[in-house]
Amino acid sequence: MKVIAVMPAYNAARTIAQTVQDIPENTVDEIIVVDDNSIDNTYEVAKELGLTVFRHNKNLGYGANQKTCYRLALEKGADIVVMIHPDYQYDSRLTPYLINFIKDGYFDVMLGTRIRTRKEALAGGMPLYKYLANRFLTIIENIITGQNLSEWHTGFRAFSRKVLETIPWNKNSDDFVFDSQFLFQCVAFGFRIGEIPVPVRYHEKSSSIDFWRSIVYGLLTLNTTLSYALFISNILIPKIFKR
């Protein structure tokens, strides 16, 4: 099975090399970096590392970046796609564990969850308000979907090709709520979602949205939750759940 890692990158010049180096040898067949018009030299650093690099001519947003990542991975024949943020916030040494659960047929989607215990999450540098918001949103999302995930908001994810060929991710937002919409789509289309714990690693070089953008993200996630509730109630079929 062909495994491709995709990295939606923005101003990741200082961290991308370390992220790539931590991926165990022979785990992935190719690494695709999509640079969302960074203002640093992310593109040049990724090229020097020998990675496959694509650059947007203008900044399109986190969701739009992922859309390009998945389109390129599918075009290159990926059977499994793993998304790794190149800001070194997630421990890419755990990549094989996400991939193997999909390879062995246990799950269609794998998540690396940062919420194993409150103590570990906060000790790893996760701001308290983000931890509380994460817990609140995850509880609501689990209740509405019938899932029992410990975290809906991780950026360390792996998918089978079938997932990416089935769900209408191109209809999702170009902003950060893309991730929430994507998981709701996975549930709506009946895909099996698994998770493993990963260390929390917030640091000065990691990418993170500020307080006010977090508020907007939370509200948009709640709106997506409502859309899913309307969908499963046969009241309305929002466009993100239409093939």
VOPAGU-2260 file (C-alpha; in pm, 1 decimal, decimal comma):
REM VOPAGU-2260
SITE   aa  ch    i         X         Y         Z
SITE  MET   A    0       0,0       0,0       0,0
SITE  LYS   A    1     130,8     342,6     -91,8
SITE  VAL   A    2     148,3     577,3     205,0
SITE  ILE   A    3     185,6     950,8     154,6
SITE  ALA   A    4     235,3    1205,3     432,7
SITE  VAL   A    5      95,9    1551,2     365,8
SITE  MET   A    6     203,0    1863,1     550,1
SITE  PRO   A    7     -12,6    2176,8     528,4
SITE  ALA   A    8     257,2    2435,0     593,5
SITE  TYR   A    9     261,4    2802,4     681,3
SITE  ASN   A   10     577,5    2965,4     818,7
SITE  ALA   A   11     721,9    2629,5     922,8
SITE  ALA   A   12    1082,3    2685,9     813,2
SITE  ARG   A   13    1218,8    2644,3    1168,0
SITE  THR   A   14    1040,1    2318,4    1245,9
SITE  ILE   A   15     975,9    2122,7     927,8
SITE  ALA   A   16    1316,1    1950,4     917,9
SITE  GLN   A   17    1279,0    1814,6    1270,3
SITE  THR   A   18     924,2    1699,1    1198,7
SITE  VAL   A   19    1037,2    1513,5     887,4
SITE  GLN   A   20    1342,9    1362,1    1055,0
SITE  ASP   A   21    1127,3    1213,6    1330,8
SITE  ILE   A   22     915,8    1010,2    1089,1
SITE  PRO   A   23    1054,2     655,6    1120,0
SITE  GLU   A   24    1241,0     529,3     817,5
SITE  ASN   A   25    1037,1     337,0     557,8
SITE  THR   A   26     708,9     452,4     711,2
SITE  VAL   A   27     591,2     670,2     421,9
SITE  ASP   A   28     665,1     651,6      50,4
SITE  GLU   A   29     648,0    1025,0     -13,3
SITE  ILE   A   30     603,1    1351,2     174,0
SITE  ILE   A   31     405,5    1631,2      13,2
SITE  VAL   A   32     436,1    1981,6     154,4
SITE  VAL   A   33     186,1    2247,7      53,1
SITE  ASP   A   34     317,8    2591,8     141,0
SITE  ASP   A   35      30,4    2837,3     185,0
SITE  ASN   A   36     236,0    3133,9      65,6
SITE  SER   A   37     452,8    3156,9     377,9
SITE  ILE   A   38     639,8    3476,9     451,9
SITE  ASP   A   39     946,4    3280,7     563,5
SITE  ASN   A   40    1152,0    3032,8     358,5
SITE  THR   A   41     937,1    2723,9     423,0
SITE  TYR   A   42     927,4    2645,1      51,0
SITE  GLU   A   43    1306,5    2655,8      12,7
SITE  VAL   A   44    1370,6    2447,6     325,8
SITE  ALA   A   45    1122,6    2181,2     214,1
SITE  LYS   A   46    1290,5    2169,7    -127,6
SITE  GLU   A   47    1632,8    2124,5      34,7
SITE  LEU   A   48    1493,5    1831,6     231,1
SITE  GLY   A   49    1404,9    1660,7     -95,4
SITE  LEU   A   50    1030,1    1671,6     -36,5
SITE  THR   A   51     757,0    1715,9    -295,5
SITE  VAL   A   52     659,2    2081,4    -257,2
SITE  PHE   A   53     366,6    2281,7    -392,7
SITE  ARG   A   54     320,5    2650,4    -322,1
SITE  HIS   A   55       3,0    2858,3    -329,1
SITE  ASN   A   56      42,6    3192,5    -504,2
SITE  LYS   A   57    -150,2    3356,0    -221,1
SITE  ASN   A   58    -252,7    3259,7     129,4
SITE  LEU   A   59    -574,3    3057,6      95,6
SITE  GLY   A   60    -626,1    2930,1     449,1
SITE  TYR   A   61    -575,5    2611,5     647,5
SITE  GLY   A   62    -871,7    2428,5     497,1
SITE  ALA   A   63    -776,7    2523,2     142,7
SITE  ASN   A   64    -424,7    2400,2     215,6
SITE  GLN   A   65    -557,5    2058,5     315,0
SITE  LYS   A   66    -769,4    2042,5       0,8
SITE  THR   A   67    -456,5    2083,4    -209,9
SITE  CYS   A   68    -275,1    1824,7       5,2
SITE  TYR   A   69    -541,3    1559,7     -46,9
SITE  ARG   A   70    -586,8    1632,2    -415,1
SITE  LEU   A   71    -214,9    1589,1    -478,1
SITE  ALA   A   72    -194,1    1274,2    -264,5
SITE  LEU   A   73    -481,6    1111,5    -453,6
SITE  GLU   A   74    -329,6    1209,1    -787,1
SITE  LYS   A   75      -8,7    1036,4    -681,0
SITE  GLY   A   76    -193,3     713,3    -601,2
SITE  ALA   A   77    -191,8     717,4    -221,5
SITE  ASP   A   78    -372,4     428,1     -51,3
SITE  ILE   A   79    -327,8     589,0     290,7
SITE  VAL   A   80    -275,6     958,0     360,9
SITE  VAL   A   81    -144,2    1083,0     694,2
SITE  MET   A   82    -159,0    1452,6     777,1
SITE  ILE   A   83     123,4    1582,5     995,6
SITE  HIS   A   84     152,1    1947,7    1090,5
SITE  PRO   A   85     510,1    2058,3    1015,5
SITE  ASP   A   86     525,9    2286,1    1321,6
SITE  TYR   A   87     654,4    2003,4    1547,1
SITE  GLN   A   88     348,8    2020,4    1771,9
SITE  TYR   A   89     269,3    1653,7    1705,1
SITE  ASP   A   90     514,2    1367,8    1755,3
SITE  SER   A   91     568,0    1228,0    1406,1
SITE  ARG   A   92     751,4     926,4    1550,5
SITE  LEU   A   93     404,0     782,8    1610,9
SITE  THR   A   94     312,2     790,5    1242,3
SITE  PRO   A   95     343,6     410,6    1193,9
SITE  TYR   A   96      82,6     346,0    1461,9
SITE  LEU   A   97    -178,8     556,4    1286,2
SITE  ILE   A   98     -99,8     398,1     951,8
SITE  ASN   A   99     -95,7      35,5    1064,0
SITE  PHE   A  100    -445,1      42,0    1213,7
SITE  ILE   A  101    -569,9     142,0     868,6
SITE  LYS   A  102    -340,8     -98,8     683,1
SITE  ASP   A  103    -463,0    -388,4     894,4
SITE  GLY   A  104    -826,4    -301,2     829,2
SITE  TYR   A  105    -931,1    -202,3    1180,5
SITE  PHE   A  106   -1022,8     157,8    1103,0
SITE  ASP   A  107   -1075,5     392,2     809,5
SITE  VAL   A  108    -966,3     704,6     999,2
SITE  MET   A  109    -706,9     734,2    1274,5
SITE  LEU   A  110    -656,4    1029,7    1507,8
SITE  GLY   A  111    -367,5    1118,0    1736,3
SITE  THR   A  112    -539,3    1248,5    2048,6
SITE  ARG   A  113    -366,6    1491,3    2284,9
SITE  ILE   A  114    -625,7    1448,9    2558,6
SITE  ARG   A  115    -530,0    1145,7    2764,2
SITE  THR   A  116    -535,0    1324,2    3099,0
SITE  ARG   A  117    -594,8    1686,6    3195,7
SITE  LYS   A  118    -260,3    1694,3    3378,3
SITE  GLU   A  119     -64,4    1582,2    3072,8
SITE  ALA   A  120    -245,7    1820,9    2839,4
SITE  LEU   A  121    -176,4    2124,1    3056,1
SITE  ALA   A  122     179,2    2013,6    3138,4
SITE  GLY   A  123     245,2    1990,0    2763,8
SITE  GLY   A  124     164,1    2358,6    2728,3
SITE  MET   A  125    -195,3    2349,7    2609,0
SITE  PRO   A  126    -356,2    2676,4    2727,1
SITE  LEU   A  127    -629,6    2621,4    2985,1
SITE  TYR   A  128    -894,9    2794,8    2775,5
SITE  LYS   A  129    -811,6    2570,2    2478,7
SITE  TYR   A  130    -827,4    2260,9    2695,0
SITE  LEU   A  131   -1168,1    2359,2    2834,2
SITE  ALA   A  132   -1302,9    2451,7    2491,7
SITE  ASN   A  133   -1169,6    2125,2    2349,1
SITE  ARG   A  134   -1342,9    1925,8    2622,9
SITE  PHE   A  135   -1671,2    2114,1    2583,3
SITE  LEU   A  136   -1685,5    2082,7    2205,0
SITE  THR   A  137   -1577,4    1718,4    2208,0
SITE  ILE   A  138   -1850,2    1625,8    2458,0
SITE  ILE   A  139   -2117,0    1795,0    2244,7
SITE  GLU   A  140   -1984,8    1633,7    1927,0
SITE  ASN   A  141   -1978,3    1288,0    2085,4
SITE  ILE   A  142   -2334,4    1321,6    2212,7
SITE  ILE   A  143   -2469,7    1431,3    1875,2
SITE  THR   A  144   -2279,6    1171,0    1670,3
SITE  GLY   A  145   -2283,5     876,6    1910,8
SITE  GLN   A  146   -1903,6     857,7    1899,1
SITE  ASN   A  147   -1677,9     830,5    2202,4
SITE  LEU   A  148   -1365,4    1010,9    2085,9
SITE  SER   A  149   -1139,2    1171,9    2343,1
SITE  GLU   A  150   -1059,5    1459,6    2104,6
SITE  TRP   A  151   -1223,0    1589,7    1787,5
SITE  HIS   A  152    -971,9    1869,3    1731,9
SITE  THR   A  153    -636,4    1707,2    1671,2
SITE  GLY   A  154    -435,2    1790,7    1360,6
SITE  PHE   A  155    -257,9    1452,1    1348,2
SITE  ARG   A  156    -477,5    1230,1    1128,9
SITE  ALA   A  157    -462,6     942,5     882,6
SITE  PHE   A  158    -720,1     834,5     624,9
SITE  SER   A  159    -772,4     552,6     380,5
SITE  ARG   A  160    -805,5     639,1      13,7
SITE  LYS   A  161   -1170,8     533,8      25,9
SITE  VAL   A  162   -1244,8     805,4     282,5
SITE  LEU   A  163   -1092,8    1076,5      65,1
SITE  GLU   A  164   -1272,3     947,4    -244,5
SITE  THR   A  165   -1609,5     928,9     -67,6
SITE  ILE   A  166   -1665,4    1233,5     151,9
SITE  PRO   A  167   -1720,5    1573,1     -17,9
SITE  TRP   A  168   -1431,8    1753,5     153,5
SITE  ASN   A  169   -1403,2    1999,3    -135,8
SITE  LYS   A  170   -1727,4    2156,9     -11,1
SITE  ASN   A  171   -1577,6    2234,3     328,3
SITE  SER   A  172   -1453,4    2566,8     458,9
SITE  ASP   A  173   -1113,7    2701,9     356,1
SITE  ASP   A  174   -1051,4    2797,5     719,8
SITE  PHE   A  175    -981,1    2604,3    1040,6
SITE  VAL   A  176   -1332,8    2459,7    1078,7
SITE  PHE   A  177   -1243,9    2232,3     785,2
SITE  ASP   A  178   -1118,3    1976,8    1039,2
SITE  SER   A  179   -1449,3    1962,3    1227,2
SITE  GLN   A  180   -1648,4    1937,6     906,4
SITE  PHE   A  181   -1423,6    1657,8     782,0
SITE  LEU   A  182   -1480,4    1439,9    1089,3
SITE  PHE   A  183   -1855,4    1496,0    1083,6
SITE  GLN   A  184   -1849,5    1385,4     720,3
SITE  CYS   A  185   -1658,3    1071,4     815,9
SITE  VAL   A  186   -1927,5     986,9    1071,5
SITE  ALA   A  187   -2210,9    1073,0     830,5
SITE  PHE   A  188   -2074,0     836,5     566,9
SITE  GLY   A  189   -2021,7     552,4     812,4
SITE  PHE   A  190   -1644,6     535,2     837,8
SITE  ARG   A  191   -1478,5     377,0    1141,0
SITE  ILE   A  192   -1271,9     619,1    1347,5
SITE  GLY   A  193    -996,8     508,7    1587,8
SITE  GLU   A  194    -745,6     699,5    1797,3
SITE  ILE   A  195    -418,5     666,4    1984,1
SITE  PRO   A  196    -274,2     899,4    2250,2
SITE  VAL   A  197       3,7    1136,5    2145,2
SITE  PRO   A  198     209,7    1374,9    2361,2
SITE  VAL   A  199      99,4    1735,8    2396,9
SITE  ARG   A  200     370,6    1963,8    2267,1
SITE  TYR   A  201     288,7    2333,9    2258,7
SITE  HIS   A  202     597,7    2552,3    2215,2
SITE  GLU   A  203     696,2    2893,0    2083,4
SITE  LYS   A  204     749,8    2763,8    1729,5
SITE  SER   A  205     423,2    2570,9    1706,1
SITE  SER   A  206     138,0    2709,1    1499,0
SITE  SER   A  207    -172,9    2799,8    1693,9
SITE  ILE   A  208    -470,4    3029,5    1643,7
SITE  ASP   A  209    -520,1    3309,8    1895,0
SITE  PHE   A  210    -802,4    3351,1    2147,5
SITE  TRP   A  211   -1045,6    3535,5    1921,5
SITE  ARG   A  212    -996,9    3305,5    1625,5
SITE  SER   A  213   -1046,7    3017,8    1867,6
SITE  ILE   A  214   -1383,1    3167,5    1962,6
SITE  VAL   A  215   -1482,3    3189,2    1595,1
SITE  TYR   A  216   -1361,7    2832,2    1539,4
SITE  GLY   A  217   -1570,0    2711,4    1833,8
SITE  LEU   A  218   -1884,4    2884,2    1707,5
SITE  LEU   A  219   -1836,5    2746,7    1356,4
SITE  THR   A  220   -1783,6    2399,2    1501,9
SITE  LEU   A  221   -2111,4    2428,2    1692,5
SITE  ASN   A  222   -2277,5    2538,3    1368,3
SITE  THR   A  223   -2137,6    2227,2    1197,7
SITE  THR   A  224   -2271,4    2016,1    1485,0
SITE  LEU   A  225   -2616,1    2166,3    1428,2
SITE  SER   A  226   -2589,0    2095,6    1056,5
SITE  TYR   A  227   -2512,8    1731,5    1132,0
SITE  ALA   A  228   -2810,0    1712,6    1371,5
SITE  LEU   A  229   -3038,8    1845,8    1097,7
SITE  PHE   A  230   -2891,5    1595,9     853,8
SITE  ILE   A  231   -2947,5    1286,8    1068,8
SITE  SER   A  232   -3297,7    1412,0    1155,8
SITE  ASN   A  233   -3385,3    1427,2     784,3
SITE  ILE   A  234   -3481,4    1791,0     827,0
SITE  LEU   A  235   -3216,1    1933,8     597,7
SITE  ILE   A  236   -2921,6    1805,9     398,2
SITE  PRO   A  237   -2641,5    2067,1     423,9
SITE  LYS   A  238   -2409,5    2082,5     124,8
SITE  ILE   A  239   -2114,9    1932,4     313,6
SITE  PHE   A  240   -2312,7    1607,3     346,2
SITE  LYS   A  241   -2410,3    1588,9     -21,0
SITE  ARG   A  242   -2184,8    1386,7    -245,6
